Each structure stands twice: as C-alpha cells, then as structure tokens.
C-alpha cells in the first residue's frame, strides 16, 4: 500500500508540473519573458464590491464601443431625414468688365427639390433606423449576457468561499483526528497499518481539495477583477 501511495503521489506531482508548465506558457503569450519570473504575494480580494461591478457593467470593453456606433448610426439617420426636405442657396457675383459693356452684378438662387421620396429617401431612412434599432437591441443583449456571467461568477465565488471555510474549520480537523486515532489504535495493537495509511491518505486528499478550491476561488476573483477595465 505504501508503494502504491508513492506511485499515486508521483502521478499527482507530474500532473501538477504539467499544469504549471501550461499555465506559464499561456502567461508567456501575454507578458513575454516576465512569465518566467517567480510569483510574489498572494491573490488579492475583489477590487470592487459586487454591487459596484453590477452598476459599472456598461464599462465592459465589449460594451464600450456601442455608444460611438449608435451616435454614428443616429447621425446617418438624421442626415437621411434631412435629404427629404428641400434645400436652397443663393449666390451674388460681381464682374468687372470692359468699359464698353460696363460692370455686371449677377444673383443666382438654387433650389434642391427632392422627388420620389417613397422610392429614394424613404427606404434609406428606414434602413438607417433599423440599423440603430439593431445596435440598441444588440447592446442590451450583450449587457444582459455580461450581467449573467457576473451573477454566475458571484454565485460560484460564494459557494467556493463556503466550501473553503468548512474545510478549514471542520474538514481538516476531522481528517487529522481520524489519522491520529488510527495511529493510536495501531500503536496499541487495536488496528492495522492499512487503516493508518488510509487515514493519512484522506488527510492528504483533504489538503489537495483545499488547495484546489483556493485555486478555483482565485481564478474567479481574477475574472471578476478584470471584468471592468480601468
């Protein structure tokens, strides 16, 4: 059993080293050679309260482009509407000519009268209005999607915090107490060595479970902290 446990530990160590190498390779994609530097400190808490994140979800990078796109679509709609109205202009010109003819002053008025609006300007205005409506509906859909992602992450974070607290306050103590009891029974000839090994394996699994939950929590916190760009 001890040799089997040693083999299992070696497999687990190889898996962890593989995951660490993959994580550094992904980090190197974003920060270059700095990915190989040693990590310092511990992951911090949420940079903003959840209520503030909900209120500022419109600042998400994917949503930040919509106001400019909507403003452009609105300007094009107004421009198309303006083409349905008649426009006019006037011009005054003064020409100095030979004395035989005398100087000349001319006055010119130009009228721009739109015609067949239902076939020309009408469809163009409708198309611009539909584009503006499409942008507004798309913005609302993206906002709701990111709010759902935010709520999902908040629920996941709450569940992880509860599980970590239970493991730290109760689970670790129970596993350690069971291992100590199994060892005491073995030392007093009331138990066998396999029970001691199984209890110690349970302690180790509980430690790994705690580390895994903490890693998941840090991932969720990092996701929430990067939701809104400063």
C-alpha positions in Angstrom: 0.0 0.0 0.0 2.8 2.4 0.8 4.4 1.8 -2.6 1.1 2.2 -4.3 0.6 5.5 -2.5 4.1 6.6 -3.5 3.2 5.9 -7.2 0.0 7.8 -6.9 1.9 10.8 -5.4 4.3 10.7 -8.3 1.5 10.7 -10.8 -0.1 13.6 -9.0 3.2 15.5 -9.0 3.6 15.0 -12.7 0.1 16.3 -13.3 0.7 19.4 -11.3 4.0 20.1 -13.0 2.2 19.7 -16.4 -0.5 22.1 -15.4 2.1 24.6 -14.1 4.0 24.5 -17.4 0.8 25.0 -19.4 -0.2 28.0 -17.2 3.3 29.6 -17.7 3.1 29.0 -21.4 -0.3 30.8 -21.6 1.0 33.6 -19.4 4.1 34.0 -21.6 1.8 34.6 -24.5 0.5 37.8 -22.8 3.5 39.1 -20.9 6.5 37.6 -22.6 9.6 36.8 -20.6 8.1 38.1 -17.4 6.1 34.9 -17.2 9.2 33.1 -16.1 9.7 35.3 -13.1 8.8 34.0 -9.6 5.3 34.9 -8.4 5.2 37.1 -5.3 2.5 37.7 -2.8 -1.0 36.2 -2.7 -4.0 36.9 -4.8 -5.9 39.9 -3.5 -9.6 40.2 -2.8 -12.1 41.7 -5.1 -11.0 45.1 -6.4 -14.7 46.3 -6.4 -17.8 45.2 -4.4 -20.2 43.1 -6.4 -22.8 45.9 -6.3 -20.3 48.3 -7.9 -19.5 45.7 -10.6 -23.1 45.4 -11.4 -23.5 49.2 -11.7 -20.4 49.5 -13.9 -21.0 46.6 -16.2 -21.7 49.1 -19.0 -17.9 49.9 -18.9 -17.1 46.4 -20.1 -14.7 46.5 -23.0 -17.2 44.8 -25.3 -19.9 47.4 -24.4 -17.7 50.5 -24.6 -17.9 50.6 -28.4 -21.7 50.8 -28.7 -22.2 54.5 -27.8 -19.9 55.6 -30.6 -21.6 53.2 -33.0 -25.0 54.4 -32.0 -24.0 58.0 -32.3 -22.8 57.4 -35.9 -26.0 55.5 -36.8 -28.1 58.3 -35.4 -26.2 61.0 -37.3 -26.6 59.0 -40.5 -30.3 58.7 -39.8 -30.7 62.4 -39.3 -28.7 63.1 -42.5 -31.0 60.8 -44.4 -34.0 62.6 -43.0 -32.6 66.0 -43.9 -32.4 64.9 -47.5 -36.2 64.7 -47.6 -36.5 68.5 -47.1 -36.0 71.0 -49.9 -32.7 72.9 -49.7 -31.9 76.2 -51.3 -28.9 78.5 -51.7 -28.2 81.9 -53.2 -25.1 83.5 -54.7 -24.2 87.0 -55.7 -21.3 87.7 -58.1 -19.8 91.0 -59.3 -17.9 91.0 -62.6 -15.7 93.9 -63.7 -15.8 94.1 -67.5 -14.6 96.4 -70.3 -16.0 100.0 -70.2 -17.9 99.3 -73.4 -20.1 96.8 -71.6 -19.9 98.0 -68.0 -19.6 96.0 -64.9 -22.1 93.3 -64.1 -23.8 92.0 -60.9 -25.5 88.6 -61.0 -27.7 87.0 -58.5 -28.4 83.2 -58.5 -30.8 81.2 -56.5 -30.7 77.3 -56.4 -33.4 75.0 -55.2 -32.9 71.3 -54.4 -36.3 69.7 -54.5 -36.4 66.0 -53.5 -38.7 63.9 -55.6 -40.0 60.3 -55.3 -39.2 60.2 -51.6 -41.1 57.0 -51.1 -38.7 55.2 -53.5 -35.5 57.1 -52.8 -35.1 58.7 -49.4 -37.8 56.6 -47.7 -36.0 53.2 -47.9 -32.7 54.8 -47.0 -34.2 56.4 -43.8 -35.9 53.1 -42.9 -32.6 51.2 -43.3 -30.7 53.7 -41.0 -33.5 53.5 -38.4 -33.4 49.7 -38.4 -29.6 49.7 -38.1 -29.9 52.0 -35.0 -32.5 49.7 -33.5 -30.3 46.7 -34.2 -27.4 48.3 -32.3 -29.6 49.1 -29.4 -31.0 45.6 -29.2 -27.5 44.1 -29.5 -26.2 46.3 -26.8 -29.0 45.3 -24.5 -28.4 41.6 -25.3 -24.6 41.9 -24.6 -25.3 43.8 -21.3 -27.6 41.0 -20.1 -25.1 38.4 -21.1 -22.3 40.0 -19.1 -24.7 40.5 -16.2 -25.5 36.8 -16.2 -21.8 36.0 -16.3 -21.3 38.3 -13.4 -24.0 36.7 -11.4 -22.7 33.2 -12.2 -19.2 34.2 -11.1 -20.6 35.7 -7.9 -22.6 32.6 -7.1 -19.5 30.4 -7.8 -17.4 32.6 -5.5 -19.9 32.4 -2.7 -20.0 28.6 -3.0 -16.2 28.3 -3.1 -15.9 30.5 0.0 -18.3 28.4 1.9 -16.6 25.1 0.9 -13.2 26.5 1.9 -14.5 27.7 5.2 -16.0 24.3 6.0 -12.8 22.5 5.1 -10.6 24.8 7.2 -12.9 24.9 10.2 -14.1 21.3 10.2 -13.0 19.1 7.4 -9.2 19.3 8.1 -9.7 18.7 11.8 -11.9 15.7 11.2 -9.4 14.1 8.7 -6.5 14.8 11.0 -8.3 13.4 14.1 -9.2 10.3 12.2 -5.5 9.8 11.2 -4.4 10.3 14.8 -7.0 7.8 16.1 -5.9 5.2 13.5 -2.3 5.7 14.5 -3.2 5.4 18.2 -5.1 2.2 17.6 -2.2 0.7 15.6 0.3 1.7 18.3 -1.9 -0.1 20.9 -2.3 -3.1 18.7 -6.0 -2.4 18.2 -5.7 -1.6 14.5 -3.7 -2.4 11.5 -1.3 -0.4 9.4 -3.6 -0.2 6.4 -6.1 1.9 8.4 -3.3 4.3 9.3 -2.3 4.6 5.7 -5.9 5.1 4.5 -6.4 7.8 7.2 -3.2 9.7 6.2 -4.2 9.4 2.6 -7.5 11.1 3.5 -5.6 13.9 5.2 -3.6 14.4 2.1 -6.7 14.4 -0.2 -8.3 16.9 2.1 -5.2 19.2 1.7 -5.3 18.8 -2.0 -9.1 19.5 -2.0 -8.5 22.7 -0.1 -5.7 23.8 -2.5 -7.9 23.1 -5.5 -10.8 25.1 -4.0 -8.5 28.0 -3.2 -7.1 28.0 -6.8 -10.7 28.0 -8.2 -11.6 30.9 -5.9 -8.5 32.9 -7.0 -9.5 32.3 -10.7 -13.0 33.6 -10.1 -11.7 36.6 -8.3 -9.2 37.4 -11.1 -12.1 37.0 -13.6 -14.2 39.5 -11.7 -11.3 41.9 -11.2 -10.7 42.0 -14.9 -14.3 42.4 -15.9 -14.2 46.2 -15.9 -11.2 47.9 -17.5 -9.8 50.9 -15.5 
